[in-house]
Amino acid sequence: MSGTEAKGAVKDSRSPSTLGMDPLSDTLQRLREAFCSGQTRPAEFRAAQLKGLGRFLQDHKKLLQEALTQDLHKSFFESDLSELILCQNEVNLALKNLHSWMKDEPVAKNLLTQLDSAFIRKEPFGLALIISAWNYPVSLSLLPLVGALAAGNCVVLKPSEISQGTEKVLAEVLPLYLDQSCFAVALGGPEETQQLLKHKFDYIFFTGSPRVGKIVMAAATEHLTPITLELGGKNPCYVDDNCDPQTVANHVVWFRYYNTGQTCVTPEYVLCSPEMQERLLPAMQNAITRFYGDDPRSSPNLGRIINEKHFQRLQGLLGCGRVAIGGQSDERDRYIAPTVLVDVQQTEPVMQEEIFGPILPILNVRSLDEAIDFINRREKPLALYAFSTSNQVVKQVLARTSSGTFGGNDGFMFMTLKNLPFGGVGNSGMGKYHGKFSFDTFSHHRACLLAHSGLEKLRGIRYPPYTTRRKQLLKWALRIQNCTLL
């Protein structure tokens, strides 16, 4: 930390000054006291927090761009496109709709409650913990933060320690733009995160791998804390024989190698017939050359692997199957060329783990049924893609499979639509966010019924003893809205 360290940044517990003590306790107590005081509940306070977040994005755009270049070799334009613009749009959407999102939601009533007021109130959970990932370190931190602040929560943000440049900006600068009695940034690696998870939170939002997601979920169960898990997995991409190979190649190459393949919704493998594979390979090579040039390493639009550990892991995956395109790498630069593998066996490591890099295996299937069966035998993915000139084929894949998101004849453009929820299912996660879905995720939907006083004679019908006439009246009154009393 610099000499201008923000009050809202919690020191890394590995530092000498914090050994033998828990640096989080005082911070969490401060946040809880602020929430219990009711400070975060008014719409005016929430709007002020969101405006502060928007100013942070505007005032420090270049600083964030430089951090993303340092961490992932992202160009300034790609940083804008995939991170900063999305975050600013989310802030603007929340500010525009905050009052309508917060309004009590009236519900239909039955005859017994016609004189009462029945509604759903959206209340903040309290103290929320957001644990973000390194591959999109700005947007995966700030998009859920928008929802948490809009919903009126106090927040501890734990950015990934792997994306060090972005972590530093979020820890040192972001707290200066938010009320630090209600917001803090926690630092550190896996050990510090496990220590953080020992504390009681009212909501936990985690983005990362299924393996770590299980650890976070286990920690949440200790306090019965509700949780959202945004995970990943092996995202399939089915390509029908009737497709134009160059059109498909343009789509697949762009969204597979975007952010150097370090994207949770990117296709992890292609399923197609041997005949389509033969047509697809030269088309993919053509697309790679057009997008990234004859020497992709020098392209400003191709990033780098996040660190040495992940580079070595990906280097090992290059030995699976046979390299049909690319395969070049440079450890000093953490560079791996856009690569396509063929003749891959299902049991090889590249098909057993999430690749999270610029390597794309192609596996052969003989029919749509075989492709669907292949997909359904595996864990439910975060995203699933199908390409075909036949709408019936795309609709069959959609109807006969399950995934967090689905793209027919396109890539992950659904990520830009704030009226669509984003989230996984099964092994790829639980819960959803983006736009109003973020607000709802961080809000407790409280069922409320406010009855008028002084109407006891009318309510007497509910009480025993139940005469035959009283039974008939009660049943009739309840049938009006098919209501069930529990």
Kinemage of the C-alpha trace (Angstrom):
@kinemage 1
@onewidth
@group {chain A} dominant
@subgroup {mainchain}
@vectorlist {calphas} color= white
{ca met a 1} P 0.000 0.000 0.000
{ca ser a 2} L 1.056 3.548 -0.585
{ca gly a 3} L 1.237 6.290 1.997
{ca thr a 4} L -2.263 7.361 0.944
{ca glu a 5} L -3.741 3.993 1.836
{ca ala a 6} L -7.512 4.104 1.955
{ca lys a 7} L -9.285 3.400 5.205
{ca gly a 8} L -11.513 0.965 3.326
{ca ala a 9} L -8.632 -1.322 2.393
{ca val a 10} L -8.010 -4.141 4.858
{ca lys a 11} L -4.344 -4.953 5.249
{ca asp a 12} L -3.019 -8.226 3.915
{ca ser a 13} L -2.961 -10.484 6.969
{ca arg a 14} L 0.420 -11.822 5.919
{ca ser a 15} L 2.061 -8.482 6.760
{ca pro a 16} L 4.234 -8.397 9.919
{ca ser a 17} L 1.985 -5.830 11.625
{ca thr a 18} L -0.978 -8.215 11.558
{ca leu a 19} L 0.631 -11.519 12.542
{ca gly a 20} L -1.128 -13.160 15.486
{ca met a 21} L -4.269 -11.053 15.104
{ca asp a 22} L -7.301 -10.890 12.861
{ca pro a 23} L -7.204 -7.596 10.935
{ca leu a 24} L -10.749 -8.144 9.699
{ca ser a 25} L -12.686 -8.137 12.956
{ca asp a 26} L -12.658 -4.371 13.502
{ca thr a 27} L -13.505 -3.689 9.868
{ca leu a 28} L -16.417 -6.117 9.816
{ca gln a 29} L -17.716 -4.720 13.102
{ca arg a 30} L -17.592 -1.213 11.641
{ca leu a 31} L -19.546 -2.320 8.564
{ca arg a 32} L -22.150 -4.170 10.634
{ca glu a 33} L -22.700 -1.173 12.863
{ca ala a 34} L -23.197 1.027 9.814
{ca phe a 35} L -25.766 -1.350 8.377
{ca cys a 36} L -27.633 -1.744 11.658
{ca ser a 37} L -27.868 2.042 11.931
{ca gly a 38} L -29.973 2.050 8.750
{ca gln a 39} L -27.460 4.226 6.937
{ca thr a 40} L -27.492 2.212 3.696
{ca arg a 41} L -31.263 1.838 3.332
{ca pro a 42} L -32.407 5.219 1.916
{ca ala a 43} L -32.482 5.520 -1.877
{ca glu a 44} L -30.472 8.746 -1.643
{ca phe a 45} L -27.571 6.991 0.068
{ca arg a 46} L -27.598 4.116 -2.419
{ca ala a 47} L -27.633 6.543 -5.342
{ca ala a 48} L -24.704 8.458 -3.850
{ca gln a 49} L -22.695 5.237 -3.611
{ca leu a 50} L -23.485 4.339 -7.213
{ca lys a 51} L -22.545 7.821 -8.392
{ca gly a 52} L -19.249 7.488 -6.530
{ca leu a 53} L -18.580 4.208 -8.305
{ca gly a 54} L -19.358 5.874 -11.627
{ca arg a 55} L -16.916 8.713 -10.863
{ca phe a 56} L -14.247 6.161 -9.996
{ca leu a 57} L -14.663 4.557 -13.428
{ca gln a 58} L -14.515 7.928 -15.184
{ca asp a 59} L -11.703 9.516 -13.185
{ca his a 60} L -9.420 6.488 -13.320
{ca lys a 61} L -10.167 5.020 -16.714
{ca lys a 62} L -6.544 5.213 -17.809
{ca leu a 63} L -5.277 3.799 -14.506
{ca leu a 64} L -7.596 0.808 -14.891
{ca gln a 65} L -6.592 0.355 -18.535
{ca glu a 66} L -2.921 0.348 -17.562
{ca ala a 67} L -3.574 -2.176 -14.803
{ca leu a 68} L -5.374 -4.511 -17.225
{ca thr a 69} L -2.495 -4.183 -19.678
{ca gln a 70} L -0.070 -5.084 -16.899
{ca asp a 71} L -2.118 -8.068 -15.759
{ca leu a 72} L -3.401 -9.553 -19.012
{ca his a 73} L -1.751 -7.584 -21.834
{ca lys a 74} L -5.188 -6.217 -22.747
{ca ser a 75} L -5.329 -3.351 -25.212
{ca phe a 76} L -7.006 -0.180 -24.001
{ca phe a 77} L -9.838 -0.760 -26.475
{ca glu a 78} L -10.462 -4.315 -25.286
{ca ser a 79} L -10.400 -3.100 -21.684
{ca asp a 80} L -13.098 -0.586 -22.572
{ca leu a 81} L -15.153 -3.109 -24.535
{ca ser a 82} L -15.074 -6.035 -22.115
{ca glu a 83} L -14.793 -4.289 -18.753
{ca leu a 84} L -15.132 -0.541 -18.318
{ca ile a 85} L -18.102 0.178 -20.603
{ca leu a 86} L -20.048 -2.759 -19.164
{ca cys a 87} L -19.447 -1.493 -15.630
{ca gln a 88} L -20.435 2.078 -16.474
{ca asn a 89} L -23.583 0.838 -18.225
{ca glu a 90} L -24.478 -1.191 -15.142
{ca val a 91} L -24.063 1.858 -12.891
{ca asn a 92} L -26.189 3.990 -15.209
{ca leu a 93} L -28.916 1.344 -15.388
{ca ala a 94} L -29.057 1.022 -11.603
{ca leu a 95} L -29.239 4.786 -11.089
{ca lys a 96} L -31.998 5.123 -13.675
{ca asn a 97} L -34.129 2.342 -12.195
{ca leu a 98} L -33.220 2.419 -8.505
{ca his a 99} L -36.499 3.869 -7.244
{ca ser a 100} L -38.657 1.493 -9.291
{ca trp a 101} L -36.551 -1.514 -8.224
{ca met a 102} L -36.928 -0.536 -4.558
{ca lys a 103} L -40.702 -0.085 -4.665
{ca asp a 104} L -42.872 -2.548 -2.793
{ca glu a 105} L -44.374 -5.046 -5.221
{ca pro a 106} L -48.124 -5.593 -4.683
{ca val a 107} L -49.437 -9.145 -5.058
{ca ala a 108} L -52.861 -10.613 -5.751
{ca lys a 109} L -55.021 -11.356 -2.718
{ca asn a 110} L -57.768 -13.832 -1.888
{ca leu a 111} L -61.167 -12.987 -0.502
{ca leu a 112} L -60.006 -13.365 3.111
{ca thr a 113} L -57.328 -10.671 2.647
{ca gln a 114} L -59.108 -8.236 0.325
{ca leu a 115} L -59.087 -5.475 2.944
{ca asp a 116} L -55.404 -5.972 3.749
{ca ser a 117} L -52.231 -4.819 2.058
{ca ala a 118} L -50.086 -7.630 0.601
{ca phe a 119} L -46.731 -6.912 -1.016
{ca ile a 120} L -43.112 -7.984 -1.475
{ca arg a 121} L -40.500 -5.696 0.034
{ca lys a 122} L -36.938 -5.849 -1.285
{ca glu a 123} L -34.614 -5.527 1.688
{ca pro a 124} L -30.810 -5.577 1.829
{ca phe a 125} L -29.319 -8.732 3.310
{ca gly a 126} L -26.795 -6.799 5.403
{ca leu a 127} L -23.063 -7.446 5.079
{ca ala a 128} L -22.180 -8.945 1.694
{ca leu a 129} L -18.887 -10.514 0.624
{ca ile a 130} L -17.885 -10.399 -3.063
{ca ile a 131} L -14.970 -12.624 -4.104
{ca ser a 132} L -13.971 -11.907 -7.695
{ca ala a 133} L -11.753 -13.586 -10.294
{ca trp a 134} L -8.639 -12.518 -12.174
{ca asn a 135} L -9.639 -12.997 -15.831
{ca tyr a 136} L -11.890 -9.925 -15.970
{ca pro a 137} L -10.729 -8.365 -12.707
{ca val a 138} L -12.589 -5.060 -13.055
{ca ser a 139} L -15.994 -6.186 -14.305
{ca leu a 140} L -16.137 -9.340 -12.164
{ca ser a 141} L -15.550 -7.107 -9.136
{ca leu a 142} L -17.697 -4.104 -9.993
{ca leu a 143} L -20.718 -5.659 -11.730
{ca pro a 144} L -21.823 -7.543 -8.603
{ca leu a 145} L -20.787 -4.544 -6.500
{ca val a 146} L -23.326 -2.391 -8.368
{ca gly a 147} L -26.087 -4.814 -7.402
{ca ala a 148} L -24.946 -5.024 -3.788
{ca leu a 149} L -24.797 -1.241 -3.370
{ca ala a 150} L -28.091 -0.655 -5.183
{ca ala a 151} L -29.753 -3.174 -2.872
{ca gly a 152} L -28.482 -1.261 0.178
{ca asn a 153} L -25.869 -3.649 1.544
{ca cys a 154} L -22.534 -3.006 3.200
{ca val a 155} L -19.818 -4.759 1.189
{ca val a 156} L -16.432 -6.390 1.579
{ca leu a 157} L -14.797 -6.791 -1.830
{ca lys a 158} L -12.077 -9.428 -2.193
{ca pro a 159} L -10.372 -8.935 -5.592
{ca ser a 160} L -8.109 -11.639 -6.967
{ca glu a 161} L -4.502 -11.430 -5.830
{ca ile a 162} L -3.435 -12.963 -9.175
{ca ser a 163} L -4.324 -9.828 -11.171
{ca gln a 164} L -1.999 -7.707 -9.065
{ca gly a 165} L -2.217 -4.444 -10.990
{ca thr a 166} L -6.002 -4.298 -10.842
{ca glu a 167} L -6.058 -5.460 -7.219
{ca lys a 168} L -3.851 -2.505 -6.280
{ca val a 169} L -6.143 0.023 -7.972
{ca leu a 170} L -9.282 -1.448 -6.415
{ca ala a 171} L -7.684 -1.502 -2.958
{ca glu a 172} L -6.050 1.914 -2.970
{ca val a 173} L -8.349 4.080 -5.073
{ca leu a 174} L -11.895 2.652 -5.106
{ca pro a 175} L -12.525 3.095 -1.334
{ca leu a 176} L -11.879 6.828 -1.732
{ca tyr a 177} L -15.052 7.069 -3.828
{ca leu a 178} L -17.371 5.128 -1.511
{ca asp a 179} L -18.510 5.612 2.060
{ca gln a 180} L -15.822 3.729 3.976
{ca ser a 181} L -18.083 3.042 6.919
{ca cys a 182} L -20.013 0.743 4.548
{ca phe a 183} L -17.348 -0.586 2.176
{ca ala a 184} L -13.957 -2.270 2.471
{ca val a 185} L -11.484 -4.153 0.286
{ca ala a 186} L -9.841 -7.300 1.666
{ca leu a 187} L -6.450 -8.408 0.342
{ca gly a 188} L -4.452 -11.616 0.311
{ca gly a 189} L -4.334 -15.076 -1.264
{ca pro a 190} L -6.044 -18.424 -0.565
{ca glu a 191} L -5.056 -18.541 3.120
{ca glu a 192} L -6.368 -15.031 3.747
{ca thr a 193} L -9.569 -15.806 1.863
{ca gln a 194} L -10.159 -18.890 3.992
{ca gln a 195} L -9.660 -16.744 7.088
{ca leu a 196} L -12.128 -14.224 5.684
{ca leu a 197} L -14.696 -16.969 5.111
{ca lys a 198} L -14.613 -17.966 8.788
{ca his a 199} L -16.475 -14.758 9.547
{ca lys a 200} L -20.241 -14.536 9.280
{ca phe a 201} L -21.602 -12.691 6.265
{ca asp a 202} L -25.217 -12.191 5.267
{ca tyr a 203} L -24.564 -12.944 1.597
{ca ile a 204} L -21.607 -14.314 -0.368
{ca phe a 205} L -21.070 -13.812 -4.090
{ca phe a 206} L -18.201 -15.860 -5.543
{ca thr a 207} L -16.737 -15.988 -9.051
{ca gly a 208} L -14.155 -18.674 -9.806
{ca ser a 209} L -13.645 -22.366 -10.440
{ca pro a 210} L -15.969 -25.184 -9.342
{ca arg a 211} L -13.166 -26.560 -7.139
{ca val a 212} L -12.836 -23.343 -5.138
{ca gly a 213} L -16.580 -22.801 -5.321
{ca lys a 214} L -17.094 -25.967 -3.262
{ca ile a 215} L -14.744 -24.597 -0.591
{ca val a 216} L -16.619 -21.288 -0.473
{ca met a 217} L -19.969 -23.048 -0.319
{ca ala a 218} L -18.787 -25.293 2.506
{ca ala a 219} L -17.716 -22.204 4.452
{ca ala a 220} L -21.085 -20.551 3.794
{ca thr a 221} L -22.943 -23.549 5.233
{ca glu a 222} L -21.260 -23.014 8.606
{ca his a 223} L -23.341 -19.852 9.017
{ca leu a 224} L -26.229 -20.866 6.710
{ca thr a 225} L -25.265 -17.931 4.518
{ca pro a 226} L -27.072 -17.609 1.162
{ca ile a 227} L -24.679 -17.679 -1.753
{ca thr a 228} L -24.281 -17.097 -5.480
{ca leu a 229} L -21.637 -19.161 -7.270
{ca glu a 230} L -20.517 -17.978 -10.712
{ca leu a 231} L -18.363 -20.883 -11.864
{ca gly a 232} L -17.208 -22.302 -15.201
{ca gly a 233} L -16.778 -25.633 -16.915
{ca lys a 234} L -16.459 -27.277 -20.319
{ca asn a 235} L -18.601 -25.234 -22.715
{ca pro a 236} L -19.551 -27.193 -25.871
{ca cys a 237} L -19.939 -25.752 -29.368
{ca tyr a 238} L -21.862 -27.886 -31.871
{ca val a 239} L -21.357 -27.167 -35.592
{ca asp a 240} L -23.840 -28.671 -38.054
{ca asp a 241} L -22.759 -29.936 -41.480
{ca asn a 242} L -24.960 -27.400 -43.289
{ca cys a 243} L -23.029 -24.382 -41.921
{ca asp a 244} L -20.817 -22.093 -43.940
{ca pro a 245} L -17.404 -22.955 -42.443
{ca gln a 246} L -15.967 -19.446 -42.748
{ca thr a 247} L -18.929 -17.857 -40.999
{ca val a 248} L -18.644 -20.327 -38.130
{ca ala a 249} L -14.859 -19.914 -38.012
{ca asn a 250} L -15.192 -16.129 -37.708
{ca his a 251} L -17.486 -16.497 -34.708
{ca val a 252} L -15.585 -19.292 -32.983
{ca val a 253} L -12.103 -17.800 -33.469
{ca trp a 254} L -13.218 -14.418 -32.180
{ca phe a 255} L -14.922 -15.586 -29.015
{ca arg a 256} L -12.522 -18.478 -28.314
{ca tyr a 257} L -9.343 -16.382 -28.392
{ca tyr a 258} L -10.871 -13.229 -26.921
{ca asn a 259} L -8.913 -12.382 -23.762
{ca thr a 260} L -6.561 -15.209 -24.823
{ca gly a 261} L -9.232 -17.785 -24.103
{ca gln a 262} L -9.372 -16.750 -20.440
{ca thr a 263} L -13.139 -16.308 -20.453
{ca cys a 264} L -15.613 -18.448 -18.529
{ca val a 265} L -18.211 -18.513 -21.327
{ca thr a 266} L -15.840 -19.234 -24.215
{ca pro a 267} L -16.287 -22.563 -26.061
{ca glu a 268} L -14.053 -25.238 -24.558
{ca tyr a 269} L -14.413 -27.669 -27.462
{ca val a 270} L -16.096 -28.052 -30.848
{ca leu a 271} L -18.278 -31.012 -31.788
{ca cys a 272} L -18.657 -31.627 -35.520
{ca ser a 273} L -18.458 -34.336 -38.155
{ca pro a 274} L -15.067 -35.319 -39.680
{ca glu a 275} L -16.225 -33.722 -42.936
{ca met a 276} L -17.029 -30.394 -41.277
{ca gln a 277} L -13.697 -30.516 -39.447
{ca glu a 278} L -11.848 -30.688 -42.756
{ca arg a 279} L -13.716 -27.631 -44.006
{ca leu a 280} L -13.502 -25.786 -40.702
{ca leu a 281} L -9.734 -26.009 -40.133
{ca pro a 282} L -8.615 -23.888 -43.132
{ca ala a 283} L -11.414 -21.425 -42.396
{ca met a 284} L -10.202 -21.073 -38.795
{ca gln a 285} L -6.624 -20.545 -39.952
{ca asn a 286} L -7.891 -17.869 -42.316
{ca ala a 287} L -9.806 -16.150 -39.500
{ca ile a 288} L -6.821 -16.267 -37.138
{ca thr a 289} L -4.591 -14.675 -39.786
{ca arg a 290} L -7.135 -11.961 -40.595
{ca phe a 291} L -7.782 -11.154 -36.931
{ca tyr a 292} L -4.246 -11.393 -35.538
{ca gly a 293} L -1.925 -11.233 -38.548
{ca asp a 294} L 0.744 -13.623 -39.779
{ca asp a 295} L 2.508 -13.258 -36.432
{ca pro a 296} L -0.228 -13.305 -33.744
{ca arg a 297} L 2.366 -12.669 -31.057
{ca ser a 298} L 2.784 -9.090 -32.290
{ca ser a 299} L -0.955 -8.416 -32.489
{ca pro a 300} L -2.243 -5.765 -30.065
{ca asn a 301} L -5.508 -7.698 -29.927
{ca leu a 302} L -4.082 -10.876 -28.427
{ca gly a 303} L -3.308 -10.903 -24.725
{ca arg a 304} L -1.059 -13.058 -22.578
{ca ile a 305} L -1.510 -15.803 -20.005
{ca ile a 306} L -2.038 -14.349 -16.538
{ca asn a 307} L 1.009 -15.925 -14.827
{ca glu a 308} L 3.714 -18.584 -14.978
{ca lys a 309} L 1.662 -21.223 -13.183
{ca his a 310} L -1.173 -21.072 -15.699
{ca phe a 311} L 1.287 -20.904 -18.599
{ca gln a 312} L 2.905 -24.151 -17.495
{ca arg a 313} L -0.486 -25.809 -17.086
{ca leu a 314} L -1.514 -24.791 -20.611
{ca gln a 315} L 1.854 -25.825 -22.019
{ca gly a 316} L 1.132 -29.326 -20.775
{ca leu a 317} L -2.251 -29.365 -22.547
{ca leu a 318} L -0.568 -28.685 -25.898
{ca gly a 319} L 0.605 -32.294 -25.821
{ca cys a 320} L -2.961 -33.619 -26.089
{ca gly a 321} L -4.157 -34.892 -29.463
{ca arg a 322} L -2.450 -33.347 -32.498
{ca val a 323} L -1.794 -29.649 -33.145
{ca ala a 324} L -3.561 -28.651 -36.360
{ca ile a 325} L -3.157 -24.869 -36.005
{ca gly a 326} L -0.740 -22.842 -33.869
{ca gly a 327} L 0.981 -24.522 -30.952
{ca gln a 328} L 3.835 -21.998 -30.645
{ca ser a 329} L 4.664 -20.615 -27.207
{ca asp a 330} L 7.186 -18.408 -25.415
{ca glu a 331} L 7.562 -18.832 -21.665
{ca arg a 332} L 9.368 -15.520 -21.163
{ca asp a 333} L 6.425 -13.624 -22.667
{ca arg a 334} L 3.735 -16.006 -21.333
{ca tyr a 335} L 2.606 -16.257 -24.952
{ca ile a 336} L 0.675 -19.168 -26.435
{ca ala a 337} L -0.489 -18.901 -30.035
{ca pro a 338} L -4.137 -19.445 -30.977
{ca thr a 339} L -4.173 -23.241 -31.168
{ca val a 340} L -6.541 -25.882 -32.522
{ca leu a 341} L -6.170 -29.538 -31.526
{ca val a 342} L -7.578 -32.525 -33.407
{ca asp a 343} L -7.552 -36.300 -32.811
{ca val a 344} L -8.213 -35.590 -29.137
{ca gln a 345} L -9.325 -38.432 -26.875
{ca gln a 346} L -12.096 -37.809 -24.362
{ca thr a 347} L -9.887 -39.097 -21.555
{ca glu a 348} L -7.022 -36.646 -22.189
{ca pro a 349} L -6.431 -33.787 -19.718
{ca val a 350} L -7.565 -31.147 -22.211
{ca met a 351} L -11.062 -32.681 -22.027
{ca gln a 352} L -11.023 -33.295 -18.284
{ca glu a 353} L -10.382 -29.774 -17.003
{ca glu a 354} L -11.387 -26.240 -17.931
{ca ile a 355} L -8.719 -25.056 -20.389
{ca phe a 356} L -8.958 -21.309 -19.760
{ca gly a 357} L -6.472 -20.481 -22.497
{ca pro a 358} L -6.104 -20.153 -26.302
{ca ile a 359} L -6.397 -23.887 -27.024
{ca leu a 360} L -9.453 -25.341 -28.774
{ca pro a 361} L -9.964 -29.111 -29.222
{ca ile a 362} L -12.193 -30.421 -32.022
{ca leu a 363} L -13.946 -33.729 -31.408
{ca asn a 364} L -15.858 -35.674 -34.023
{ca val a 365} L -19.477 -36.837 -33.822
{ca arg a 366} L -21.545 -38.449 -36.548
{ca ser a 367} L -24.950 -36.957 -35.764
{ca leu a 368} L -26.857 -34.372 -33.778
{ca asp a 369} L -28.096 -37.096 -31.433
{ca glu a 370} L -24.526 -38.202 -30.721
{ca ala a 371} L -23.496 -34.606 -30.022
{ca ile a 372} L -26.392 -34.065 -27.609
{ca asp a 373} L -25.647 -37.352 -25.871
{ca phe a 374} L -21.972 -36.333 -25.545
{ca ile a 375} L -22.998 -33.030 -23.938
{ca asn a 376} L -25.565 -34.559 -21.592
{ca arg a 377} L -23.145 -37.169 -20.243
{ca arg a 378} L -21.039 -34.353 -18.795
{ca glu a 379} L -21.541 -31.717 -16.137
{ca lys a 380} L -23.924 -28.902 -17.078
{ca pro a 381} L -21.848 -26.115 -18.683
{ca leu a 382} L -21.979 -22.381 -18.088
{ca ala a 383} L -22.511 -21.770 -21.809
{ca leu a 384} L -23.519 -23.876 -24.801
{ca tyr a 385} L -23.390 -22.930 -28.483
{ca ala a 386} L -24.984 -24.398 -31.596
{ca phe a 387} L -24.401 -23.395 -35.226
{ca ser a 388} L -26.737 -24.489 -37.993
{ca thr a 389} L -28.659 -22.987 -40.896
{ca ser a 390} L -31.614 -25.021 -39.648
{ca asn a 391} L -33.594 -23.391 -36.863
{ca gln a 392} L -34.908 -26.822 -35.947
{ca val a 393} L -31.387 -28.074 -35.206
{ca val a 394} L -30.607 -25.098 -32.980
{ca lys a 395} L -33.945 -25.466 -31.192
{ca gln a 396} L -33.309 -29.180 -30.662
{ca val a 397} L -29.980 -28.489 -28.989
{ca leu a 398} L -31.666 -25.848 -26.827
{ca ala a 399} L -34.593 -28.127 -25.903
{ca arg a 400} L -32.611 -31.298 -25.191
{ca thr a 401} L -29.716 -29.887 -23.137
{ca ser a 402} L -29.196 -27.752 -20.045
{ca ser a 403} L -26.703 -24.921 -19.521
{ca gly a 404} L -26.412 -21.600 -17.759
{ca thr a 405} L -26.603 -19.676 -21.041
{ca phe a 406} L -27.199 -20.578 -24.687
{ca gly a 407} L -26.076 -19.039 -27.958
{ca gly a 408} L -27.531 -20.047 -31.295
{ca asn a 409} L -25.416 -19.027 -34.318
{ca asp a 410} L -23.453 -16.506 -32.266
{ca gly a 411} L -21.015 -16.225 -29.416
{ca phe a 412} L -21.289 -14.583 -26.031
{ca met a 413} L -23.099 -11.423 -27.140
{ca phe a 414} L -25.777 -12.328 -24.591
{ca met a 415} L -23.331 -10.949 -22.020
{ca thr a 416} L -24.078 -7.426 -23.297
{ca leu a 417} L -27.843 -7.678 -22.653
{ca lys a 418} L -28.756 -6.503 -19.170
{ca asn a 419} L -32.281 -7.902 -19.424
{ca leu a 420} L -30.863 -11.417 -19.613
{ca pro a 421} L -29.702 -13.114 -16.396
{ca phe a 422} L -26.172 -14.496 -16.274
{ca gly a 423} L -25.389 -17.536 -14.182
{ca gly a 424} L -24.698 -21.246 -14.204
{ca val a 425} L -26.580 -24.400 -13.360
{ca gly a 426} L -25.354 -27.457 -11.487
{ca asn a 427} L -21.568 -27.701 -11.649
{ca ser a 428} L -21.319 -24.349 -13.446
{ca gly a 429} L -22.888 -22.420 -10.594
{ca met a 430} L -26.061 -21.210 -8.925
{ca gly a 431} L -27.791 -17.863 -8.860
{ca lys a 432} L -27.743 -15.077 -11.423
{ca tyr a 433} L -26.903 -11.410 -11.875
{ca his a 434} L -26.563 -8.473 -14.342
{ca gly a 435} L -28.979 -5.560 -14.422
{ca lys a 436} L -32.041 -5.928 -12.189
{ca phe a 437} L -31.068 -9.547 -11.563
{ca ser a 438} L -28.077 -8.234 -9.581
{ca phe a 439} L -30.342 -6.050 -7.454
{ca asp a 440} L -32.665 -8.991 -6.825
{ca thr a 441} L -29.764 -11.296 -5.979
{ca phe a 442} L -28.540 -8.981 -3.224
{ca ser a 443} L -32.080 -8.303 -1.914
{ca his a 444} L -34.155 -10.379 0.463
{ca his a 445} L -37.683 -10.576 -0.923
{ca arg a 446} L -39.761 -10.206 2.204
{ca ala a 447} L -43.410 -11.320 2.121
{ca cys a 448} L -45.569 -8.750 3.894
{ca leu a 449} L -49.251 -8.608 4.866
{ca leu a 450} L -50.552 -5.526 6.705
{ca ala a 451} L -54.006 -6.040 8.142
{ca his a 452} L -56.343 -3.263 9.253
{ca ser a 453} L -57.197 -3.136 12.945
{ca gly a 454} L -60.774 -3.056 14.157
{ca leu a 455} L -62.165 -5.685 11.750
{ca glu a 456} L -62.209 -8.568 14.186
{ca lys a 457} L -65.847 -9.443 13.524
{ca leu a 458} L -65.098 -10.043 9.861
{ca arg a 459} L -62.111 -12.206 10.749
{ca gly a 460} L -64.087 -14.309 13.182
{ca ile a 461} L -64.929 -16.696 10.374
{ca arg a 462} L -61.379 -18.044 10.569
{ca tyr a 463} L -61.598 -19.247 14.150
{ca pro a 464} L -62.876 -22.571 15.506
{ca pro a 465} L -65.181 -24.195 16.191
{ca tyr a 466} L -65.704 -24.873 12.463
{ca thr a 467} L -69.373 -25.294 11.753
{ca thr a 468} L -70.508 -26.713 8.451
{ca arg a 469} L -71.383 -23.254 7.161
{ca arg a 470} L -68.070 -21.787 8.331
{ca lys a 471} L -66.143 -24.569 6.587
{ca gln a 472} L -67.991 -23.898 3.342
{ca leu a 473} L -67.342 -20.157 3.534
{ca leu a 474} L -63.630 -20.608 4.255
{ca lys a 475} L -63.139 -23.082 1.413
{ca trp a 476} L -64.989 -20.827 -0.981
{ca ala a 477} L -62.977 -17.762 0.048
{ca leu a 478} L -59.674 -19.557 -0.396
{ca arg a 479} L -60.604 -20.984 -3.803
{ca ile a 480} L -60.967 -17.492 -5.252
{ca gln a 481} L -57.188 -17.184 -5.711
{ca asn a 482} L -56.145 -20.829 -5.301
{ca cys a 483} L -54.384 -19.815 -2.100
{ca thr a 484} L -52.778 -22.345 0.200
{ca leu a 485} L -52.350 -21.654 3.902
{ca leu a 486} L -49.220 -23.221 5.401
